[in-house]
Amino acid sequence: MLANKRMLALGTGAVAVAMTVAACSSGAVQSGNGSTGAAGGAVTLKVATVNNGQMKDMEKLKSEYEKANPGVTVNFQVMEEGDLRAAVTADVASGAGQYDIVTIGAYETPQWGANGWLVDLTPELQADASYDVADLLPPVRDVNTFDNKLFAVPFYGESSILMYNKEVMDKAGVTIPQNPSWQQVADAAKKVNTADMAGICMRGKPGWGDLFAPLTTVVQTFGGNWYDSSWKATVDTPEWKQAVSFYKTMLDQSGEKDPVSYSFNECLTALKEGKAAMWADASVAASMLEAADSPVKGKMGYAHMPVDKTKESGWLWSWNLAIPTSTKQKDAAVKFVKWATSKDYIKLVGTKIGWSNVPPGSRTSTYDIPEYKDAAKAYAPITLDVMSSVNPKQPGINPQGWVGIQYVSIPEFQDVGNQCAQLVADYLADRGTIDDALSKCQSIAQAAGDKHKK
Amino acid sequence: MTTTTTTSQPSELEDVRASTATDKRRVQRTELWRNRGLLLPAVIFLILLTQIPFLTTIGFSLTKWNLLYPNDRAFAGFDNYTSALTSGDLWPSIRATVLITAFSVTLAVLFGLLFAVLLDRPFRGRALARTLMITPFLIMPAAASLIWKYSMFDTNIGMLNWVFRSLHLPVVAWSTEHPMATVVIVLTWQFTPFMMLILLAGLQGQDKGILEAAQVDGAGTWRTFTWITLPHLRMYIEIGVLLGSVIILQVFDPIAILTKGTGGTKTLAYLLYERAFIGLDVGQAAAYGVVTVVLTIIVATIALKSVFKVFMAGGSR
């Protein structure tokens, strides 16, 4: 009986943890709004953010803001991406008002804006000429706009590019054009592929943010998409089949050996160690390949994300600051958000922390700063070029019912993407057929799409 | 007592007996209640800690509640159970859990037995060898999985593939091609020391005289081992298998880090995690949880009543 009880406790324990996540975030509500101040009084702003380098730099620089604005204290709560999503969703959805400023991804902004959870920032920002809304990169502005209202402002943004080892390419006599096609890249990968060095490294780890970040852009440039404009799932189409089998053939012929284990970090290591010659992934990787301690610093070439039927195929992601409607200190929060996404903030990071640490991909003017141009000369021009030429309103061949590139901005997409990634992983590992994987994925995607049909 | 019984009449004897018995029973009962009273806070604490979350989970499992649709929360009856049982995720998951547990526990017991027998012999540096042998069990599961992922299984820098390359064998993509084996290898590595410790205790509790007697009677090493040592170890093996199964049934880390639930490695624990934290479907995750607990109770009851003699009253050997 004792053992029974113990198993019971352990079994329920796992579930109980899951169930209390929501409870945890509401538990801290009381302390959050302790010192709600009127104008002139002391104000405490609570910021929820993700534990990326650029966000941690913001936390370091908050004292500058507090110095310039006496009476304001800014408290940061830095979390893992998954935890942040759960905590902020629960808080904002329930209107608990624990946070005055939240960091959300481009995937969330339109959904939350539509739910009425976020403050419309358009009037405040347009009224302030020195903020210069038009300077924010247009595609990044688009993904954060819903119903012509800007619900969040980009803190930093990224696209995807093709990165390749110039030395290896030169030795094999292969030239990579500035706007390559996928076929060219696959051929080049095959040519430089050896037993010691993979021709190309691509994400294969099953997950909506792992495998499906690049694979969705491949599908879109091959003419496919997750849904058509009336939310009918279109996964079992010839375009999908062509794109996914292309991805597998390329991995089989010249990719890394163990795709299920490989995502961003693994490919980054492989490129640095000279175990892979090419890599198509997030543009932020370039700054890591060009870092002072990187063995391939200065040896890398960069090109636009390879395409098939479309002109551009780069993805678009941004981390943004938004203000939940449940805040009681809207004015103070707006002021802070404006500061953290202003031109001056970018210069502040450059001078105080370092020019290569500047949050990229949010403002056009960042790419005009001479110091930044110098620090990031290898990859800054192409990043700006790709980021301002991608079209998040219609990345593929056909119109789509949402704004965004490597994701579908419906709440179910994480789950759909994840389950489909596992099915595709079985195909990549030769455990299943492509038709089987795509037809199962089609029904999963359709079940989610049905909830959004009008 | 003896004097009373021998000298008194049969009728008196009965009286005496009766009165003593009642007294004893009364004493026992008050003592029993006092004991129970002392245990009461702990029992209440136990009930609060285990049963309230369980009841809450049952409550959640009857609710339509997806964190992504916070305003759409309502009583759902048995909808979550229907979808859990018909989605086709549950049975592969049970199969994965059972296979992973069975393979890992069996292999861990076999290796554990081997190392226990080796470490039972006196040799120089035995204490050091023993300490080194148990380290895998002291490493955090997530850390162990990461170590295996990068320094053992990796196709470029992993030691296993370095050995294969040196022997001119093809490189093996462990997580992609053999996901089940990958998980089982890591778990076996981690749980072998656990089994070894239990079995070593058993071996050291063995009466050396019996072994000598067997030797004198002309039994060889193998016969002594299979006919004397193994039956003696049966109880220890049972305990090892039971505890090992209970722990490995809930395995999560190697799957999350190495295979992400692909290739028939999506155990119940990982499925639950996916439903709760990726699907954000609290209702359905709770339903899976309840189904898991019910199945575990059924299996545990049968196992404890039939297979594991160690828990039977009286000990039948």
HADDOCK unambig.tbl for C-alpha pairs under 7 A between the chains (distance, minus, plus):
assign (segid A and resid 4 and name CA) (segid B and resid 297 and name CA) 6.26 0.50 0.50
assign (segid A and resid 4 and name CA) (segid B and resid 300 and name CA) 6.56 0.50 0.50
assign (segid A and resid 8 and name CA) (segid B and resid 293 and name CA) 6.08 0.50 0.50
assign (segid A and resid 9 and name CA) (segid B and resid 50 and name CA) 5.17 0.50 0.50
assign (segid A and resid 11 and name CA) (segid B and resid 293 and name CA) 5.75 0.50 0.50
assign (segid A and resid 12 and name CA) (segid B and resid 53 and name CA) 6.72 0.50 0.50
assign (segid A and resid 12 and name CA) (segid B and resid 54 and name CA) 5.62 0.50 0.50
assign (segid A and resid 12 and name CA) (segid B and resid 289 and name CA) 6.80 0.50 0.50
assign (segid A and resid 15 and name CA) (segid B and resid 286 and name CA) 6.43 0.50 0.50
assign (segid A and resid 15 and name CA) (segid B and resid 289 and name CA) 6.09 0.50 0.50
assign (segid A and resid 16 and name CA) (segid B and resid 53 and name CA) 5.79 0.50 0.50
assign (segid A and resid 16 and name CA) (segid B and resid 57 and name CA) 6.89 0.50 0.50
assign (segid A and resid 18 and name CA) (segid B and resid 276 and name CA) 6.37 0.50 0.50
assign (segid A and resid 19 and name CA) (segid B and resid 282 and name CA) 6.98 0.50 0.50
assign (segid A and resid 93 and name CA) (segid B and resid 70 and name CA) 6.10 0.50 0.50
assign (segid A and resid 206 and name CA) (segid B and resid 260 and name CA) 6.42 0.50 0.50
assign (segid A and resid 257 and name CA) (segid B and resid 155 and name CA) 6.41 0.50 0.50
assign (segid A and resid 257 and name CA) (segid B and resid 173 and name CA) 5.86 0.50 0.50
assign (segid A and resid 258 and name CA) (segid B and resid 155 and name CA) 6.62 0.50 0.50
assign (segid A and resid 258 and name CA) (segid B and resid 173 and name CA) 4.60 0.50 0.50
assign (segid A and resid 258 and name CA) (segid B and resid 175 and name CA) 6.69 0.50 0.50
assign (segid A and resid 258 and name CA) (segid B and resid 176 and name CA) 5.62 0.50 0.50
assign (segid A and resid 259 and name CA) (segid B and resid 176 and name CA) 6.50 0.50 0.50
assign (segid A and resid 260 and name CA) (segid B and resid 175 and name CA) 6.07 0.50 0.50
assign (segid A and resid 260 and name CA) (segid B and resid 176 and name CA) 5.16 0.50 0.50
assign (segid A and resid 260 and name CA) (segid B and resid 259 and name CA) 6.83 0.50 0.50
assign (segid A and resid 261 and name CA) (segid B and resid 175 and name CA) 6.28 0.50 0.50
assign (segid A and resid 261 and name CA) (segid B and resid 258 and name CA) 6.55 0.50 0.50
assign (segid A and resid 411 and name CA) (segid B and resid 68 and name CA) 6.00 0.50 0.50
assign (segid A and resid 414 and name CA) (segid B and resid 278 and name CA) 6.34 0.50 0.50
assign (segid A and resid 414 and name CA) (segid B and resid 279 and name CA) 6.95 0.50 0.50
assign (segid A and resid 415 and name CA) (segid B and resid 278 and name CA) 5.68 0.50 0.50
assign (segid A and resid 415 and name CA) (segid B and resid 279 and name CA) 4.86 0.50 0.50
assign (segid A and resid 422 and name CA) (segid B and resid 262 and name CA) 5.79 0.50 0.50
assign (segid A and resid 425 and name CA) (segid B and resid 262 and name CA) 7.00 0.50 0.50
assign (segid A and resid 426 and name CA) (segid B and resid 262 and name CA) 6.72 0.50 0.50
assign (segid A and resid 426 and name CA) (segid B and resid 263 and name CA) 6.36 0.50 0.50
assign (segid A and resid 429 and name CA) (segid B and resid 176 and name CA) 5.54 0.50 0.50
assign (segid A and resid 429 and name CA) (segid B and resid 177 and name CA) 5.87 0.50 0.50
